[in-house]
Amino acid sequence: MKTWTVAAALLFVSTCGFGQTAETAPARKPCEDLKAEIAKKLDAKGVTSYTLDVVDKGKEGDGKVVGGCDGATKSIVYSRGAASESKPAEAKKPQ
């Protein structure tokens, strides 16, 4: 009985990935769209002073990878402590 259950589970797992075709696969999300979605979520959580940079896969540097785009060829990297790219920095008012 255990052998039959294991065989059925392996068959199910092995066929899950083969059902996707070009028509059913998720669309490639443009980097700017994904970057805007991530910035919106960060802003909603009250995060300030950050940057989101789109870089080639494998060239992320010290930042934290928070997303992938353009068919996993590029990464979106989050860095703290810098001015936000999603919102223009407020200019200092002259005194």
N, CA, C and O of each residue as an XYZ file, in Angstrom:
380
protein
N       0.822     -1.191      0.000
C       0.000      0.000      0.000
C       0.874      1.266      0.000
O       0.582      2.228     -0.710
N       1.944      1.253      0.802
C       2.817      2.420      0.856
C       3.491      2.646     -0.498
O       3.658      3.785     -0.935
N       3.873      1.559     -1.153
C       4.531      1.671     -2.453
C       3.594      2.335     -3.456
O       4.015      3.196     -4.229
N       2.333      1.939     -3.443
C       1.352      2.512     -4.359
C       1.168      4.007     -4.089
O       1.076      4.792     -5.032
N       1.115      4.408     -2.826
C       0.943      5.814     -2.466
C       2.151      6.629     -2.903
O       1.999      7.721     -3.449
N       3.337      6.110     -2.670
C       4.561      6.811     -3.065
C       4.627      6.942     -4.584
O       4.984      8.001     -5.098
N       4.293      5.892     -5.292
C       4.320      5.929     -6.753
C       3.322      6.958     -7.287
O       3.631      7.694     -8.224
N       2.141      7.011     -6.702
C       1.135      7.975     -7.137
C       1.603      9.400     -6.863
O       1.409     10.290     -7.690
N       2.216      9.616     -5.704
C       2.707     10.950     -5.363
C       3.817     11.382     -6.319
O       3.835     12.529     -6.766
N       4.733     10.484     -6.634
C       5.816     10.807     -7.566
C       5.281     11.121     -8.962
O       5.764     12.033     -9.633
N       4.299     10.371     -9.380
C       3.697     10.606    -10.687
C       3.034     11.984    -10.723
O       3.173     12.723    -11.698
N       2.320     12.318     -9.663
C       1.649     13.618     -9.594
C       2.654     14.762     -9.608
O       2.481     15.729    -10.350
N       3.699     14.663     -8.799
C       4.707     15.720     -8.711
C       5.456     15.871    -10.029
O       5.734     16.992    -10.455
N       5.780     14.777    -10.669
C       6.559     14.847    -11.907
C       5.755     15.419    -13.071
O       6.345     15.966    -14.002
N       4.441     15.310    -13.048
C       3.641     15.827    -14.157
C       3.165     17.247    -13.938
O       2.649     17.859    -14.874
N       3.313     17.793    -12.759
C       2.830     19.157    -12.493
C       3.545     20.184    -13.368
O       2.889     21.074    -13.909
N       4.830     20.094    -13.520
C       5.589     21.077    -14.294
C       5.431     20.921    -15.789
O       5.630     21.887    -16.526
N       5.080     19.738    -16.263
C       4.989     19.505    -17.697
C       3.698     20.022    -18.297
O       3.576     20.094    -19.520
N       2.742     20.380    -17.476
C       1.465     20.869    -17.975
C       1.521     22.301    -18.466
O       0.586     22.761    -19.121
N       2.593     23.018    -18.165
C       2.675     24.406    -18.583
C       3.208     24.504    -19.997
O       4.194     23.866    -20.364
N       2.539     25.306    -20.762
C       2.996     25.609    -22.113
C       3.230     27.109    -22.185
O       3.015     27.816    -21.201
N       3.655     27.588    -23.306
C       3.893     29.020    -23.471
C       2.606     29.810    -23.246
O       2.646     30.949    -22.781
N       1.462     29.204    -23.578
C       0.188     29.896    -23.428
C      -0.264     29.945    -21.970
O      -0.927     30.901    -21.566
N       0.083     28.931    -21.174
C      -0.391     28.888    -19.788
C       0.644     29.373    -18.789
O       0.316     29.579    -17.621
N       1.879     29.561    -19.216
C       2.925     30.025    -18.307
C       2.656     31.484    -17.929
O       2.091     32.239    -18.720
N       3.060     31.876    -16.721
C       2.869     33.275    -16.335
C       3.627     34.218    -17.264
O       4.723     33.904    -17.729
N       3.037     35.354    -17.519
C       3.656     36.328    -18.423
C       4.887     36.939    -17.774
O       4.982     37.019    -16.550
N       5.821     37.366    -18.601
C       7.015     38.054    -18.103
C       6.588     39.435    -17.632
O       6.020     40.218    -18.394
N       6.864     39.719    -16.386
C       6.484     41.014    -15.823
C       7.590     42.025    -16.098
O       8.756     41.764    -15.800
N       7.234     43.180    -16.666
C       8.237     44.226    -16.890
C       8.803     44.708    -15.551
O       8.086     44.781    -14.554
N      10.079     45.031    -15.545
C      10.763     45.420    -14.311
C      10.163     46.667    -13.684
O      10.018     46.733    -12.464
N       9.815     47.648    -14.491
C       9.280     48.896    -13.934
C       7.930     48.664    -13.258
O       7.630     49.299    -12.247
N       7.112     47.761    -13.807
C       5.822     47.453    -13.180
C       6.017     46.775    -11.827
O       5.373     47.140    -10.844
N       6.904     45.789    -11.782
C       7.159     45.091    -10.530
C       7.796     46.023     -9.510
O       7.465     45.970     -8.326
N       8.697     46.867     -9.960
C       9.351     47.830     -9.068
C       8.310     48.772     -8.452
O       8.393     49.095     -7.267
N       7.336     49.211     -9.247
C       6.275     50.090     -8.747
C       5.407     49.366     -7.717
O       5.013     49.963     -6.715
N       5.103     48.077     -7.954
C       4.314     47.298     -6.998
C       5.045     47.143     -5.668
O       4.443     47.277     -4.603
N       6.328     46.863     -5.733
C       7.128     46.694     -4.513
C       7.214     48.008     -3.757
O       7.087     48.030     -2.533
N       7.429     49.108     -4.477
C       7.503     50.426     -3.839
C       6.181     50.768     -3.158
O       6.169     51.341     -2.068
N       5.077     50.420     -3.797
C       3.756     50.682     -3.217
C       3.582     49.908     -1.907
O       3.059     50.450     -0.933
N       4.014     48.650     -1.878
C       3.909     47.847     -0.662
C       4.808     48.395      0.446
O       4.408     48.432      1.610
N       6.007     48.814      0.090
C       6.918     49.375      1.092
C       6.363     50.679      1.657
O       6.428     50.917      2.863
N       5.819     51.518      0.785
C       5.240     52.783      1.232
C       4.046     52.533      2.151
O       3.865     53.246      3.138
N       3.232     51.526      1.833
C       2.071     51.206      2.661
C       2.482     50.740      4.054
O       1.746     50.936      5.021
N       3.651     50.127      4.155
C       4.153     49.686      5.450
C       4.884     50.791      6.199
O       5.330     50.588      7.328
N       5.008     51.955      5.579
C       5.650     53.084      6.228
C       7.160     53.095      6.103
O       7.834     53.807      6.847
N       7.701     52.329      5.188
C       9.156     52.291      4.992
C       9.584     53.572      4.280
O       8.970     53.988      3.298
N      10.645     54.186      4.792
C      11.183     55.401      4.175
C      12.673     55.225      3.949
O      13.286     54.298      4.477
N      13.237     56.100      3.180
C      14.687     56.110      2.902
C      15.180     54.770      2.361
O      15.926     54.053      3.027
N      14.757     54.451      1.161
C      15.197     53.223      0.504
C      15.358     53.470     -0.986
O      14.864     54.460     -1.526
N      16.056     52.556     -1.638
C      16.139     52.575     -3.098
C      15.805     51.190     -3.616
O      16.079     50.183     -2.964
N      15.218     51.156     -4.780
C      14.967     49.922     -5.508
C      15.685     50.054     -6.841
O      15.394     50.957     -7.625
N      16.619     49.155     -7.091
C      17.401     49.199     -8.322
C      17.174     47.935     -9.134
O      17.106     46.840     -8.575
N      17.056     48.077    -10.442
C      16.957     46.939    -11.352
C      18.363     46.651    -11.858
O      18.989     47.508    -12.482
N      18.864     45.439    -11.590
C      20.212     45.045    -12.001
C      20.163     43.688    -12.689
O      19.193     42.945    -12.545
N      21.201     43.376    -13.429
C      21.294     42.067    -14.068
C      21.420     40.978    -13.012
O      22.011     41.193    -11.953
N      20.869     39.825    -13.303
C      20.944     38.684    -12.390
C      22.410     38.354    -12.131
O      23.210     38.268    -13.063
N      22.756     38.172    -10.860
C      24.120     37.850    -10.492
C      24.971     39.063    -10.142
O      26.107     38.912     -9.694
N      24.433     40.266    -10.341
C      25.184     41.495    -10.039
C      24.449     42.319     -8.985
O      24.384     43.545     -9.067
N      23.890     41.613     -7.984
C      23.056     42.266     -6.990
C      23.839     43.097     -5.981
O      23.295     44.068     -5.455
N      25.080     42.759     -5.694
C      25.864     43.520     -4.734
C      25.428     43.256     -3.301
O      25.094     42.127     -2.941
N      25.434     44.322     -2.477
C      25.148     44.176     -1.059
C      23.673     44.273     -0.713
O      23.292     43.932      0.407
N      22.843     44.717     -1.615
C      21.422     44.892     -1.325
C      20.689     43.567     -1.237
O      21.237     42.514     -1.561
N      19.437     43.636     -0.794
C      18.588     42.454     -0.670
C      17.732     42.321     -1.918
O      17.064     43.274     -2.320
N      17.748     41.147     -2.531
C      16.936     40.892     -3.714
C      15.485     40.727     -3.270
O      15.179     39.848     -2.464
N      14.590     41.568     -3.790
C      13.184     41.526     -3.408
C      12.271     41.137     -4.566
O      11.052     41.079     -4.403
N      12.850     40.871     -5.728
C      12.033     40.456     -6.859
C      12.882     40.143     -8.069
O      14.049     40.523     -8.161
N      12.254     39.435     -8.996
C      12.894     39.109    -10.261
C      11.954     39.478    -11.394
O      10.737     39.369    -11.248
N      12.499     39.909    -12.512
C      11.655     40.349    -13.619
C      12.330     40.042    -14.948
O      13.451     39.533    -14.992
N      11.637     40.356    -16.012
C      12.107     40.086    -17.379
C      12.528     38.632    -17.544
O      13.619     38.338    -18.033
N      11.660     37.742    -17.135
C      11.931     36.313    -17.298
C      13.107     35.836    -16.470
O      13.874     34.981    -16.913
N      13.256     36.383    -15.265
C      14.321     36.004    -14.320
C      15.713     36.348    -14.840
O      16.693     35.716    -14.446
N      15.810     37.339    -15.719
C      17.123     37.780    -16.187
C      17.623     38.986    -15.408
O      18.806     39.321    -15.468
N      16.721     39.640    -14.675
C      17.083     40.808    -13.882
C      16.524     40.658    -12.478
O      15.569     39.916    -12.248
N      17.142     41.380    -11.535
C      16.706     41.354    -10.144
C      16.397     42.772     -9.691
O      16.976     43.740    -10.184
N      15.465     42.875     -8.732
C      15.180     44.151     -8.106
C      15.803     44.095     -6.724
O      15.498     43.211     -5.923
N      16.688     45.059     -6.453
C      17.473     45.069     -5.228
C      17.027     46.221     -4.336
O      16.922     47.365     -4.777
N      16.767     45.894     -3.067
C      16.349     46.867     -2.055
C      17.553     47.267     -1.222
O      18.289     46.410     -0.734
N      17.754     48.574     -1.060
C      18.825     49.087     -0.207
C      18.234     50.102      0.755
O      17.420     50.936      0.358
N      18.637     50.036      2.017
C      18.140     50.970      3.029
C      19.063     52.168      3.146
O      20.238     52.115      2.783
N      18.498     53.252      3.663
C      19.293     54.411      4.021
C      19.536     55.411      2.917
O      20.208     56.415      3.155
N      19.033     55.193      1.742
C      19.218     56.137      0.646
C      17.872     56.758      0.314
O      16.832     56.285      0.773
N      17.893     57.793     -0.466
C      16.645     58.456     -0.850
C      15.808     57.530     -1.707
O      16.346     56.764     -2.506
N      14.512     57.594     -1.549
C      13.595     56.733     -2.286
C      13.544     57.133     -3.748
O      13.456     58.317     -4.072
N      13.599     56.138     -4.639
C      13.464     56.413     -6.068
C      12.005     56.478     -6.468
O      11.659     57.072     -7.489
N      11.140     55.860     -5.655
C       9.737     55.818     -6.036
C       9.048     57.145     -5.789
O       8.049     57.453     -6.440
N       9.568     57.943     -4.851
C       9.004     59.261     -4.586
C      10.123     60.280     -4.660
O      11.200     60.037     -4.116
N       9.907     61.411     -5.312
C      10.969     62.410     -5.360
C      11.237     62.953     -3.962
O      10.313     63.142     -3.170
N      12.485     63.196     -3.673
C      12.862     63.738     -2.381
C      12.326     65.169     -2.276
O      12.383     65.948     -3.227
N      11.815     65.478     -1.110
C      11.277     66.814     -0.908
C      12.439     67.808     -0.826
O      13.417     67.588     -0.112
N      12.308     68.894     -1.569
C      13.356     69.924     -1.562
C      13.278     70.679     -0.234
O      12.196     70.922      0.300
N      14.431     71.036      0.273
C      14.460     71.820      1.517
C      13.942     73.216      1.221
O      14.286     73.837      0.215
N      13.108     73.684      2.131
C      12.552     75.009      1.954
C      13.564     76.039      2.427
O      14.173     75.866      3.483
N      13.751     77.105      1.666
C      14.688     78.151      2.106
C      14.148     78.836      3.352
O      12.944     79.054      3.487
N      15.047     79.168      4.248
C      14.613     79.809      5.491
C      14.962     81.249      5.511
O      14.669     81.942      6.485
